[in-house]
């Protein structure tokens, strides 16, 4: 993570435009930042991608994500999907349940018919992709690009926003063979895109405030080997302590995201493996059979966050730098991929029309498109967590009535599925091609 204390941020006026090194600088080499570089690969734009860690380290994270149908279509439009799809799972069914309540709701591709949405039979209802598979494929996709410069491991020291350009001060993190003067350098571009995560130094030093709250919960995420087949079904079970998602992976493995109050989550992380697995088998109702841990148990706090604005002069935020949601429903990465599709479309169009990429006239198009749509997902995930975590009898009765209605009312079921699969809202051109 970039050290915040090293940042300096200023803005001044200039009457002349010096020679620019790049059209845009993307700060953050995770999935959102790298996906944007992929989306702009053949746009004619000259791009720098800045990351504080080596590419192999960034790609080595042992996590997996739920990917919506629209996310898959965007990645397909970018051109990287065929490198990813054979190595991930396409799930054909979603199973929702409420604790030990016997009624479950099953979703199938045919349930979208009531909304008039036609699916490719090969799409299923979504995908589960491992971080390493996805990011490695994107990095490989960019290897033959002569318009992209990787700057990693490189640290951002400061950002200086001028009227006609932005200057980014950088420092090589591996300086064994470099003098102090060689280690520090600066680049200039028309635009900076902050894709540097939920605690984004780019956002904070630009003075962009956020609103939201931290939940009383943390998530424990891990990969497991299971005895029984998962049959390419994605499970979500709601408990008073928080939801649990079980996502199918290739090789009869699953990614588990177990949400619990902070102290309980920490205790589960520290529990002896045998005792932890016994609790996991109990919590999943024996549906998976005997389970085996294949990874460490990662614990991370849960928060809802929305930036007051996604753009300002010569700056745009995407992914977790702009917003964070509760992991219920697995929508977080999908929001970021849709950000990528939207801003890539706007920047390519602006470039073709000869517009200033870093001007607010261009950047506001991205903000007006994505900020409202993301707010819908933030509200839905927050509502679901609060509704299904409640223990008061009226709340329990309402949510179980809702599950019952979802199971028997086709339109209600279809509309719920549209949100899960990302088929609501405006789709970028990359998802339509």
C-alpha positions as CSV (number, residue, x, y, z in Angstrom):
1,X,0.0,0.0,0.0
2,X,1.2,3.5,-0.9
3,X,2.3,5.4,2.2
4,X,-0.1,8.3,2.6
5,X,2.4,10.5,4.4
6,X,4.5,10.6,1.3
7,X,1.7,12.2,-0.8
8,X,1.6,15.8,-1.8
9,X,-1.4,17.1,-3.7
10,X,-1.7,20.5,-5.3
11,X,-3.4,22.3,-8.2
12,X,-2.2,25.3,-10.0
13,X,-2.9,27.2,-13.2
14,X,-0.6,27.1,-16.3
15,X,-0.7,28.9,-19.5
16,X,1.3,26.4,-21.6
17,X,0.9,22.7,-22.0
18,X,4.2,20.8,-21.8
19,X,4.9,17.6,-23.6
20,X,2.9,14.7,-22.1
21,X,4.3,11.3,-21.4
22,X,1.0,9.5,-21.4
23,X,-2.7,10.0,-22.1
24,X,-3.6,8.5,-18.8
25,X,-2.0,7.0,-15.7
26,X,-3.8,4.2,-13.9
27,X,-2.8,3.9,-10.3
28,X,-3.4,0.3,-9.0
29,X,-2.6,-2.9,-10.8
30,X,-5.4,-5.1,-9.3
31,X,-8.3,-6.4,-11.4
32,X,-10.1,-3.1,-11.9
33,X,-7.0,-1.2,-12.9
34,X,-5.6,-3.9,-15.1
35,X,-9.0,-4.6,-16.7
36,X,-9.2,-0.9,-17.7
37,X,-5.7,-1.1,-19.3
38,X,-7.0,-4.2,-21.2
39,X,-10.1,-2.4,-22.3
40,X,-8.1,0.5,-23.7
41,X,-5.4,-1.7,-25.3
42,X,-6.3,-0.9,-28.9
43,X,-7.7,2.5,-28.3
44,X,-4.6,4.4,-29.5
45,X,-4.2,5.9,-26.0
46,X,-0.8,5.8,-24.4
47,X,-1.1,4.4,-20.8
48,X,1.0,4.0,-17.7
49,X,-0.1,1.4,-15.1
50,X,1.5,2.1,-11.7
51,X,1.5,-0.6,-9.0
52,X,3.4,-0.7,-5.7
53,X,4.0,-4.5,-5.8
54,X,5.6,-6.8,-8.4
55,X,3.0,-8.2,-10.9
56,X,3.5,-11.7,-9.6
57,X,2.7,-10.7,-6.1
58,X,-0.4,-8.8,-7.0
59,X,-1.7,-11.8,-9.0
60,X,-0.9,-14.2,-6.2
61,X,-3.9,-13.4,-3.9
62,X,-5.7,-16.6,-2.9
63,X,-9.3,-15.4,-3.3
64,X,-12.1,-16.1,-5.7
65,X,-15.0,-13.9,-6.8
66,X,-18.5,-14.2,-8.0
67,X,-18.8,-12.8,-11.6
68,X,-22.1,-11.8,-13.0
69,X,-23.2,-12.5,-16.6
70,X,-22.6,-8.8,-17.5
71,X,-19.1,-8.9,-16.1
72,X,-18.4,-11.9,-18.2
73,X,-19.8,-10.1,-21.3
74,X,-17.6,-7.1,-20.6
75,X,-14.5,-9.2,-20.2
76,X,-15.5,-11.0,-23.4
77,X,-15.9,-7.6,-25.2
78,X,-12.4,-6.6,-24.0
79,X,-11.0,-9.8,-25.5
80,X,-9.6,-11.5,-22.4
81,X,-12.5,-13.7,-21.5
82,X,-11.5,-16.7,-23.6
83,X,-8.3,-16.9,-21.6
84,X,-10.3,-16.9,-18.4
85,X,-13.4,-18.9,-19.0
86,X,-11.8,-22.4,-19.4
87,X,-10.2,-22.0,-16.0
88,X,-13.2,-20.9,-14.0
89,X,-16.7,-22.3,-13.1
90,X,-19.9,-21.5,-14.8
91,X,-22.8,-22.1,-12.3
92,X,-26.2,-23.1,-13.6
93,X,-28.1,-22.7,-10.4
94,X,-28.4,-20.4,-7.3
95,X,-29.7,-21.7,-4.0
96,X,-31.0,-19.3,-1.4
97,X,-32.0,-20.3,2.1
98,X,-32.6,-18.7,5.5
99,X,-30.8,-20.5,8.4
100,X,-32.5,-23.8,9.3
101,X,-35.7,-22.8,7.6
102,X,-36.6,-25.8,5.3
103,X,-37.8,-23.8,2.3
104,X,-35.1,-22.9,-0.2
105,X,-35.4,-20.8,-3.4
106,X,-33.7,-22.3,-6.5
107,X,-32.9,-20.1,-9.5
108,X,-32.3,-21.4,-13.0
109,X,-31.6,-19.7,-16.3
110,X,-35.2,-20.2,-17.5
111,X,-36.3,-17.9,-14.6
112,X,-35.1,-14.9,-16.5
113,X,-37.7,-15.5,-19.3
114,X,-40.3,-13.4,-17.5
115,X,-38.2,-10.3,-17.9
116,X,-37.7,-10.9,-21.6
117,X,-34.0,-11.5,-21.3
118,X,-32.6,-14.2,-23.5
119,X,-29.5,-16.0,-22.4
120,X,-26.8,-17.9,-24.2
121,X,-27.3,-21.4,-22.9
122,X,-23.5,-21.6,-22.2
123,X,-23.7,-18.6,-19.9
124,X,-25.6,-20.2,-17.0
125,X,-26.3,-17.7,-14.2
126,X,-22.8,-16.5,-13.5
127,X,-19.2,-17.6,-12.8
128,X,-16.7,-18.0,-10.1
129,X,-13.2,-17.0,-10.9
130,X,-10.0,-17.1,-8.9
131,X,-8.0,-13.9,-8.5
132,X,-4.8,-15.5,-9.8
133,X,-6.5,-16.9,-12.9
134,X,-8.2,-13.7,-13.8
135,X,-5.3,-11.2,-13.2
136,X,-2.7,-13.4,-14.7
137,X,-4.7,-13.7,-17.9
138,X,-5.1,-9.9,-18.0
139,X,-1.4,-9.4,-17.5
140,X,-0.6,-11.8,-20.3
141,X,-3.2,-10.1,-22.5
142,X,-1.2,-6.9,-22.2
143,X,2.3,-8.3,-22.9
144,X,2.2,-7.4,-26.6
145,X,0.8,-3.9,-26.1
146,X,3.3,-1.2,-27.2
147,X,1.0,1.6,-25.9
148,X,1.2,0.4,-22.2
149,X,4.1,0.9,-19.8
150,X,4.2,-1.1,-16.6
151,X,5.6,0.9,-13.7
152,X,6.0,-1.6,-10.9
153,X,7.1,-1.9,-8.2
154,X,6.7,1.9,-8.1
155,X,5.4,4.1,-5.3
156,X,3.4,7.3,-5.9
157,X,4.9,10.2,-3.9
158,X,2.6,12.9,-5.0
159,X,0.1,14.2,-7.6
160,X,0.1,17.7,-8.9
161,X,-3.0,18.7,-10.8
162,X,-2.5,21.4,-13.3
163,X,-5.1,23.0,-15.5
164,X,-4.0,21.2,-18.7
165,X,-2.2,18.2,-17.3
166,X,-1.5,16.2,-14.2
167,X,2.0,15.4,-13.0
168,X,2.6,12.2,-10.9
169,X,5.8,11.9,-8.8
170,X,7.0,8.3,-8.5
171,X,9.7,6.3,-6.9
172,X,11.1,2.9,-7.8
173,X,10.7,0.6,-4.8
174,X,13.7,-1.6,-5.8
175,X,16.6,0.9,-5.6
176,X,19.6,-1.4,-5.0
177,X,21.4,-0.3,-8.2
178,X,19.9,3.2,-8.4
179,X,21.0,6.5,-7.1
180,X,18.4,8.7,-5.2
181,X,18.1,10.8,-8.3
182,X,17.5,7.8,-10.6
183,X,15.0,6.3,-8.1
184,X,12.7,9.3,-8.1
185,X,11.0,10.5,-11.3
186,X,7.8,12.1,-12.6
187,X,5.4,11.6,-15.5
188,X,2.8,13.8,-17.0
189,X,-0.6,12.8,-18.5
190,X,-4.1,14.2,-19.2
191,X,-5.8,12.0,-16.6
192,X,-5.2,9.9,-13.5
193,X,-7.5,7.0,-12.8
194,X,-7.5,5.8,-9.1
195,X,-7.9,2.1,-8.9
196,X,-5.9,1.7,-5.7
197,X,-8.5,0.1,-3.4
198,X,-10.9,1.0,-0.6
199,X,-8.3,3.0,1.3
200,X,-7.3,4.8,-1.8
201,X,-4.5,7.4,-1.2
202,X,-5.3,8.9,-4.6
203,X,-8.8,9.6,-3.4
204,X,-7.9,10.8,0.0
205,X,-5.2,13.2,-1.0
206,X,-7.5,14.6,-3.7
207,X,-9.8,15.7,-0.9
208,X,-12.7,13.5,-2.0
209,X,-14.7,12.5,1.0
210,X,-16.7,9.3,1.5
211,X,-19.9,8.4,3.3
212,X,-21.0,5.0,4.7
213,X,-20.4,2.9,7.7
214,X,-18.5,-0.1,9.0
215,X,-20.6,-3.2,9.7
216,X,-20.5,-5.1,12.9
217,X,-19.2,-8.1,10.9
218,X,-16.1,-9.4,9.3
219,X,-15.7,-12.0,6.5
220,X,-13.7,-15.2,6.7
221,X,-12.7,-16.3,3.2
222,X,-11.1,-19.6,2.3
223,X,-10.8,-22.3,-0.4
224,X,-11.9,-25.8,0.5
225,X,-11.9,-29.3,-1.1
226,X,-15.3,-31.0,-0.7
227,X,-16.3,-34.6,-0.6
228,X,-19.6,-34.3,-2.5
229,X,-20.0,-32.7,-5.9
230,X,-21.1,-29.0,-5.8
231,X,-23.0,-29.7,-9.1
232,X,-22.0,-26.1,-10.3
233,X,-24.5,-24.6,-7.8
234,X,-23.8,-21.3,-6.0
235,X,-25.2,-21.4,-2.4
236,X,-26.1,-18.4,-0.2
237,X,-27.5,-19.2,3.3
238,X,-28.5,-16.4,5.6
239,X,-27.9,-16.6,9.4
240,X,-28.6,-14.1,12.2
241,X,-24.8,-13.6,12.5
242,X,-24.5,-12.9,8.7
243,X,-24.7,-14.6,5.3
244,X,-22.5,-17.5,4.2
245,X,-21.7,-17.9,0.5
246,X,-20.4,-21.1,-1.0
247,X,-19.1,-20.7,-4.5
248,X,-18.2,-23.6,-6.8
249,X,-14.7,-23.8,-8.2
250,X,-13.1,-26.3,-10.7
251,X,-11.7,-29.5,-9.3
252,X,-14.5,-30.0,-6.8
253,X,-13.3,-27.1,-4.7
254,X,-15.3,-24.2,-3.3
255,X,-14.7,-20.6,-2.1
256,X,-16.4,-20.0,1.2
257,X,-17.2,-16.5,2.4
258,X,-18.5,-16.7,6.0
259,X,-19.7,-13.5,7.5
260,X,-19.8,-13.2,11.3
261,X,-19.4,-10.6,14.1
262,X,-15.8,-9.4,14.4
263,X,-15.0,-11.3,17.6
264,X,-16.5,-14.5,16.2
265,X,-14.8,-14.2,12.9
266,X,-11.4,-13.7,14.6
267,X,-12.1,-16.8,16.8
268,X,-13.0,-18.9,13.8
269,X,-9.8,-17.8,12.1
270,X,-7.7,-18.9,15.1
271,X,-9.6,-22.1,15.7
272,X,-7.7,-25.4,15.2
273,X,-8.3,-26.6,11.6
274,X,-10.2,-29.8,12.7
275,X,-12.6,-27.8,15.0
276,X,-13.1,-25.2,12.4
277,X,-13.9,-27.7,9.7
278,X,-16.4,-29.4,12.0
279,X,-18.2,-26.0,12.5
280,X,-18.1,-25.4,8.7
281,X,-19.7,-28.8,8.0
282,X,-22.3,-28.1,10.6
283,X,-23.0,-24.7,9.2
284,X,-23.4,-26.0,5.6
285,X,-25.8,-28.7,6.8
286,X,-23.7,-31.6,5.5
287,X,-24.4,-30.6,1.9
288,X,-20.7,-30.7,1.0
289,X,-19.8,-33.8,2.9
290,X,-16.3,-33.9,4.5
291,X,-14.3,-30.7,3.7
292,X,-10.6,-30.0,3.6
293,X,-8.9,-26.6,3.9
294,X,-6.8,-25.7,0.9
295,X,-5.9,-22.2,1.9
296,X,-5.4,-19.9,4.9
297,X,-8.4,-18.3,6.4
298,X,-8.4,-14.7,5.5
299,X,-10.4,-12.2,7.6
300,X,-11.4,-8.8,6.5
301,X,-13.8,-6.2,7.9
302,X,-17.0,-5.3,6.0
303,X,-18.0,-1.8,5.1
304,X,-20.4,0.2,2.9
305,X,-18.7,3.2,1.3
306,X,-19.7,5.6,-1.4
307,X,-17.4,8.4,-2.5
308,X,-19.0,11.9,-2.6
309,X,-17.9,12.1,-6.2
310,X,-16.2,9.8,-8.6
311,X,-14.4,12.5,-10.6
312,X,-12.8,15.9,-10.4
313,X,-10.4,17.8,-12.6
314,X,-8.1,15.3,-14.3
315,X,-9.0,12.5,-11.9
316,X,-11.5,9.5,-12.0
317,X,-12.1,6.8,-9.4
318,X,-13.1,3.2,-10.2
319,X,-13.7,0.0,-8.3
320,X,-13.2,-0.1,-4.5
321,X,-11.5,3.3,-4.7
322,X,-15.0,4.7,-5.5
323,X,-17.3,2.4,-3.6
324,X,-17.5,-0.7,-1.3
325,X,-20.5,-2.9,-0.5
326,X,-21.4,-5.7,1.8
327,X,-20.3,-9.0,0.2
328,X,-23.8,-10.5,0.4
329,X,-24.6,-11.5,-3.2
330,X,-21.0,-11.2,-4.3
331,X,-21.5,-7.9,-6.1
332,X,-18.3,-6.0,-5.2
333,X,-16.0,-6.9,-8.1
334,X,-18.9,-6.8,-10.5
335,X,-19.5,-3.1,-9.7
336,X,-15.8,-2.4,-10.5
337,X,-15.9,-4.3,-13.8
338,X,-19.0,-2.3,-14.8
339,X,-17.1,0.9,-13.9
340,X,-14.3,-0.3,-16.2
341,X,-16.7,-0.9,-19.1
342,X,-18.3,2.5,-18.6
343,X,-15.2,4.7,-18.3
344,X,-13.5,2.8,-21.2
345,X,-16.4,3.5,-23.5
346,X,-16.4,7.2,-22.5
347,X,-12.7,7.7,-22.8
348,X,-12.5,5.9,-26.2
349,X,-15.4,8.1,-27.5
350,X,-13.8,11.3,-26.2
351,X,-10.4,10.4,-27.7
352,X,-12.1,9.8,-31.1
353,X,-13.9,13.1,-30.9
354,X,-10.7,15.0,-29.9
355,X,-12.0,15.9,-26.5
356,X,-9.9,16.5,-23.4
357,X,-9.8,13.2,-21.5
358,X,-9.2,14.9,-18.2
359,X,-11.9,17.6,-18.5
360,X,-14.9,17.5,-16.3
361,X,-17.2,17.6,-19.4
362,X,-16.0,14.1,-20.3
363,X,-15.5,12.7,-16.8
364,X,-19.0,13.7,-15.6
365,X,-20.5,11.4,-18.1
366,X,-18.9,8.5,-16.3
367,X,-19.9,9.7,-12.9
368,X,-23.6,10.3,-13.8
369,X,-23.7,6.8,-15.4
370,X,-22.1,4.8,-12.6
371,X,-22.7,6.5,-9.3
372,X,-26.4,6.1,-9.3
373,X,-26.3,2.5,-10.5
374,X,-23.8,1.7,-7.8
375,X,-25.9,3.3,-5.1
376,X,-28.7,0.9,-6.0
377,X,-26.4,-2.1,-5.3
378,X,-25.2,-0.5,-2.1
379,X,-28.8,-0.1,-0.9
380,X,-29.8,-3.6,-1.9
381,X,-26.9,-5.4,-0.3
382,X,-27.3,-3.3,2.9
383,X,-31.0,-4.1,3.0
384,X,-30.4,-7.8,2.6
385,X,-27.8,-8.0,5.3
386,X,-30.0,-6.1,7.8
387,X,-33.2,-8.0,6.9
388,X,-31.7,-11.4,7.1
389,X,-29.6,-10.7,10.2
390,X,-32.6,-9.6,12.2
391,X,-34.0,-12.0,14.9
392,X,-37.2,-10.2,15.8
393,X,-40.2,-12.4,14.9
394,X,-41.9,-9.8,12.6
395,X,-38.7,-9.4,10.6
396,X,-38.2,-13.2,10.4
397,X,-41.8,-13.6,9.3
398,X,-41.5,-10.9,6.6
399,X,-38.2,-12.3,5.1
400,X,-39.6,-15.9,5.0
401,X,-42.7,-14.6,3.4
402,X,-40.4,-12.9,0.9
403,X,-38.6,-16.1,0.2
404,X,-41.9,-17.9,-0.3
405,X,-43.1,-15.2,-2.7
406,X,-39.8,-15.3,-4.6
407,X,-40.2,-19.0,-5.0
408,X,-43.7,-18.9,-6.5
409,X,-44.2,-15.5,-8.2
410,X,-42.3,-15.6,-11.5
411,X,-42.0,-11.8,-12.0
412,X,-40.6,-11.3,-8.5
413,X,-38.2,-14.2,-9.0
414,X,-37.1,-12.8,-12.4
415,X,-36.5,-9.3,-11.1
416,X,-34.4,-10.6,-8.2
417,X,-32.4,-12.6,-10.6
418,X,-31.8,-9.6,-12.9
419,X,-30.0,-7.9,-10.0
420,X,-27.9,-11.0,-9.1
421,X,-26.8,-11.5,-12.7
422,X,-26.1,-7.8,-13.4
423,X,-28.8,-7.6,-16.2
424,X,-30.3,-4.5,-14.7
425,X,-29.3,-0.9,-15.7
426,X,-27.3,0.4,-18.6
427,X,-24.8,-1.9,-20.2
428,X,-21.6,-0.7,-21.8
429,X,-20.9,-1.4,-25.4
430,X,-18.3,-4.0,-24.4
431,X,-21.1,-6.1,-22.9
432,X,-23.3,-5.7,-26.0
433,X,-20.7,-6.6,-28.7
